[in-house]
Amino acid sequence: MTNPKEPLPDFSDVSSGSSSEALSREEVAIPTYTIVKGDTLSKIAKHHYGDAGKWKALFEANRDVIKNPDLIQIGWVIKLPPL
């Protein structure tokens, strides 16, 4: 119970934030992976999806980063989309 002599907090200047600041559910929900030495999209797909043939899904989800699926670089961070 609050003390009746204490003023109540004033939340009138609190805002929920703008839509440009908030992350969408898709951005929050999609895990990422950082490319390491020896990786290929097929190896990553095999490890994360159990099927090396799913490399195409990785490529399609990461076209903003990967221009050629045969040329990926150590340190790139890619999305691991749900299948």
C-alpha positions as a Markdown table, in Angstrom:
| # | Residue | x | y | z |
|---|---|---|---|---|
| 1 | Met | 0.0 | 0.0 | 0.0 |
| 2 | Thr | 1.3 | 3.5 | -0.8 |
| 3 | Asn | 1.8 | 6.2 | 1.7 |
| 4 | Pro | -1.0 | 8.7 | 1.3 |
| 5 | Lys | 1.4 | 11.6 | 1.9 |
| 6 | Glu | 3.7 | 10.6 | -1.1 |
| 7 | Pro | 2.6 | 12.0 | -4.4 |
| 8 | Leu | 1.7 | 9.5 | -7.1 |
| 9 | Pro | 4.2 | 9.2 | -10.0 |
| 10 | Asp | 3.5 | 11.2 | -13.1 |
| 11 | Phe | 3.7 | 9.2 | -16.3 |
| 12 | Ser | 2.1 | 11.8 | -18.5 |
| 13 | Asp | 5.3 | 12.4 | -20.5 |
| 14 | Val | 6.0 | 8.7 | -21.2 |
| 15 | Ser | 5.5 | 7.5 | -24.7 |
| 16 | Ser | 5.4 | 4.1 | -26.3 |
| 17 | Gly | 8.0 | 4.9 | -28.9 |
| 18 | Ser | 7.7 | 5.4 | -32.6 |
| 19 | Ser | 7.3 | 2.6 | -35.1 |
| 20 | Ser | 10.7 | 3.5 | -36.6 |
| 21 | Glu | 12.4 | 2.7 | -33.3 |
| 22 | Ala | 10.6 | -0.5 | -32.5 |
| 23 | Leu | 11.8 | -3.8 | -34.0 |
| 24 | Ser | 9.3 | -5.8 | -35.9 |
| 25 | Arg | 8.6 | -9.3 | -34.7 |
| 26 | Glu | 10.4 | -10.7 | -37.8 |
| 27 | Glu | 13.6 | -8.9 | -36.9 |
| 28 | Val | 13.5 | -10.1 | -33.4 |
| 29 | Ala | 12.5 | -13.7 | -34.2 |
| 30 | Ile | 15.0 | -14.6 | -36.9 |
| 31 | Pro | 18.2 | -16.0 | -35.5 |
| 32 | Thr | 21.5 | -15.2 | -37.1 |
| 33 | Tyr | 24.8 | -17.0 | -37.8 |
| 34 | Thr | 28.3 | -15.6 | -38.3 |
| 35 | Ile | 30.3 | -17.2 | -41.1 |
| 36 | Val | 33.5 | -18.9 | -40.0 |
| 37 | Lys | 36.4 | -20.4 | -41.9 |
| 38 | Gly | 35.4 | -23.5 | -43.9 |
| 39 | Asp | 31.7 | -22.6 | -44.0 |
| 40 | Thr | 29.6 | -23.1 | -47.1 |
| 41 | Leu | 25.8 | -22.4 | -47.4 |
| 42 | Ser | 25.4 | -26.2 | -47.7 |
| 43 | Lys | 27.3 | -26.9 | -44.5 |
| 44 | Ile | 25.3 | -24.3 | -42.6 |
| 45 | Ala | 22.1 | -25.6 | -44.0 |
| 46 | Lys | 23.0 | -29.2 | -43.0 |
| 47 | His | 23.9 | -28.1 | -39.5 |
| 48 | His | 20.9 | -25.9 | -38.8 |
| 49 | Tyr | 18.2 | -27.6 | -40.9 |
| 50 | Gly | 19.5 | -31.2 | -41.3 |
| 51 | Asp | 19.5 | -30.9 | -45.1 |
| 52 | Ala | 22.3 | -29.4 | -47.1 |
| 53 | Gly | 19.8 | -28.8 | -50.0 |
| 54 | Lys | 18.2 | -26.0 | -47.9 |
| 55 | Trp | 21.2 | -23.8 | -48.8 |
| 56 | Lys | 18.9 | -22.0 | -51.4 |
| 57 | Ala | 16.6 | -20.8 | -48.5 |
| 58 | Leu | 19.7 | -19.3 | -46.8 |
| 59 | Phe | 20.7 | -17.6 | -50.0 |
| 60 | Glu | 17.3 | -16.2 | -50.7 |
| 61 | Ala | 16.9 | -14.9 | -47.1 |
| 62 | Asn | 20.3 | -13.2 | -47.3 |
| 63 | Arg | 20.4 | -11.7 | -50.8 |
| 64 | Asp | 21.1 | -8.3 | -49.1 |
| 65 | Val | 24.5 | -9.7 | -47.9 |
| 66 | Ile | 25.2 | -12.6 | -50.3 |
| 67 | Lys | 25.5 | -11.8 | -54.0 |
| 68 | Asn | 27.0 | -15.1 | -55.1 |
| 69 | Pro | 26.2 | -18.2 | -53.0 |
| 70 | Asp | 29.6 | -19.7 | -53.8 |
| 71 | Leu | 31.4 | -16.7 | -52.4 |
| 72 | Ile | 30.7 | -16.1 | -48.7 |
| 73 | Gln | 33.2 | -14.4 | -46.4 |
| 74 | Ile | 34.3 | -15.0 | -42.8 |
| 75 | Gly | 32.6 | -12.6 | -40.4 |
| 76 | Trp | 29.4 | -12.1 | -42.4 |
| 77 | Val | 26.3 | -12.3 | -40.3 |
| 78 | Ile | 23.4 | -14.1 | -42.1 |
| 79 | Lys | 19.8 | -14.8 | -41.1 |
| 80 | Leu | 18.6 | -18.3 | -40.4 |
| 81 | Pro | 15.1 | -18.1 | -41.6 |
| 82 | Pro | 12.4 | -20.6 | -40.4 |
| 83 | Leu | 11.6 | -23.2 | -43.0 |
